[in-house]
Amino acid sequence: MAISRRVKNTLKGASWVRRMFEVGDELKQVYGEENVYDFSIGNPDLEPPASLKKALRELAENPIAGMHRYMPNNGYSETRRAIAEYIKEESGLPFTENHLVMTVGAAGGLNVVFKALLDEGDEVIVPSPYFMEFKFYIDNNGGEIRLVETNDDFSLNLAEIEKAIGAKTKAILINSPNNPTGVVYSHDSLEKLGALLERKSREFGRTIYLVSDEAYRRIVYDRVKLPIFFQYHPHTIRVTSHSKDLSLPGERIGYVAVSPLCEDADELVSALVFANRILGFVNAPALMQRLVAPLQRNSVHVQEYEEKRDLFYNALVSFGYHIVKPQGAFYLFPKALIDDDLAFVQELQSKRILTVPGRGFGKPGYFRIAYAVERKKIEAALPGFKEIADKYRSQR
Ligand SMILES: Cc1ncc(COP(=O)(O)O)c(C=O)c1O
């Protein structure tokens, strides 16, 4: 056997998102791209801000000497400084460029954080449903994922989190706004979480870190103000990227920020920089670091996503689907109308609608719709969703 058993076993359970994306490709070949309604993958459809394209052109026309060379593994000082200023203002904490490491997207950032934090067998608590790649990022770096159920409305279940914390717990990974549910965790629940982590850290004589995956941090609706994780727990590490807020997922640019209040912050940052180097990222893409530095307060036109959420959510609810209304990200996570989420997703495929079964996020019985697509695709798919809803209503 050419490949490791570990990878072989993982490949068997290949990503449901990717699998559905591939089914989509087959359908598109048969029916034509315009007749397939693909809500399988969260690939932002909005273009990056015009100012980014302008800066790109200016840089190409007026190149800076040495701009393609190696750099320190934590990234350009000017970029880290711009981000530190932004986070300092947002959190009221004394962030400097020394608390930041530029990374290859949030995915690269999470791997770097777990490489720096985890010893073999350390546990990372993750509320479920969850973004399945987390499992691999933790496993890559010697840790073990410990899933905890959320409440029916997908809010944090603090009693379950408390039960899961033990002597092996090194961190809790919280993703808000959440993929796949779109839920934004409340101020109240984070305050309780912070108090719980402090109490349990004391009880076990070991710091428990809060790792916040904020990949969707700027994609929030209903004038919701995203709570700043740094304010709830001193030992907090933010991982985020510009994949969604500036629509740059292919450019692989993100960062990790370590709270100035974090235990041994300097040592932790040194470990992150080392991990960035030896995991083979070396440094985040140079060109992108320059381009995103002045755009820390910018984002794509989030209202367009909000309008799509409203259109989709209101229509599906009127057809009889049960959905927790998302306050961020660009996903809906409705209950399937039959117990078997895979069979349900296949039913939708008969209407050329592609979604992902909830089992792909640790939550069978649900399915995920990624709606970062053209509005006309959503409008065209709605009759299919209605026909399936009507079919199951008449059978009940
Ligand atoms: C919750 C979550 N975290 C991390 C990522 C990875 O983002 P990036 O493209 O910045 O690596 C994604 C991508 O979809 C995501 O949904």
Ligand as a Chemical Component Dictionary entry (heavy atoms), coordinates in Angstrom:
data_LIG
# 
_chem_comp.id                   LIG 
_chem_comp.type                 NON-POLYMER 
_chem_comp.pdbx_formal_charge   0 
_chem_comp.three_letter_code    LIG 
# 
loop_
_chem_comp_atom.comp_id 
_chem_comp_atom.atom_id 
_chem_comp_atom.alt_atom_id 
_chem_comp_atom.type_symbol 
_chem_comp_atom.charge 
_chem_comp_atom.model_Cartn_x 
_chem_comp_atom.model_Cartn_y 
_chem_comp_atom.model_Cartn_z 
_chem_comp_atom.pdbx_ordinal 
LIG C1 C1 C 0 -15.441 27.602 9.779 1  
LIG C2 C2 C 0 -14.332 27.724 8.800 2  
LIG N1 N1 N 0 -13.089 27.850 9.236 3  
LIG C3 C3 C 0 -12.047 27.948 8.397 4  
LIG C4 C4 C 0 -12.239 27.920 7.040 5  
LIG C5 C5 C 0 -11.049 28.025 6.155 6  
LIG O1 O1 O 0 -10.948 29.309 5.648 7  
LIG P1 P1 P 0 -9.697  29.796 4.802 8  
LIG O2 O2 O 0 -10.135 29.856 3.376 9  
LIG O3 O3 O 0 -9.410  31.165 5.328 10 
LIG O4 O4 O 0 -8.597  28.865 5.030 11 
LIG C6 C6 C 0 -13.527 27.803 6.523 12 
LIG C7 C7 C 0 -13.738 27.737 5.068 13 
LIG O5 O5 O 0 -14.796 27.532 4.558 14 
LIG C8 C8 C 0 -14.606 27.694 7.432 15 
LIG O6 O6 O 0 -15.853 27.546 7.002 16 
# 
loop_
_chem_comp_bond.comp_id 
_chem_comp_bond.atom_id_1 
_chem_comp_bond.atom_id_2 
_chem_comp_bond.value_order 
_chem_comp_bond.pdbx_ordinal 
LIG C1 C2 SING 1  
LIG C2 N1 SING 2  
LIG C2 C8 DOUB 3  
LIG N1 C3 DOUB 4  
LIG C3 C4 SING 5  
LIG C4 C5 SING 6  
LIG C4 C6 DOUB 7  
LIG C5 O1 SING 8  
LIG O1 P1 SING 9  
LIG P1 O2 DOUB 10 
LIG P1 O3 SING 11 
LIG P1 O4 SING 12 
LIG C6 C7 SING 13 
LIG C6 C8 SING 14 
LIG C7 O5 DOUB 15 
LIG C8 O6 SING 16 
# 
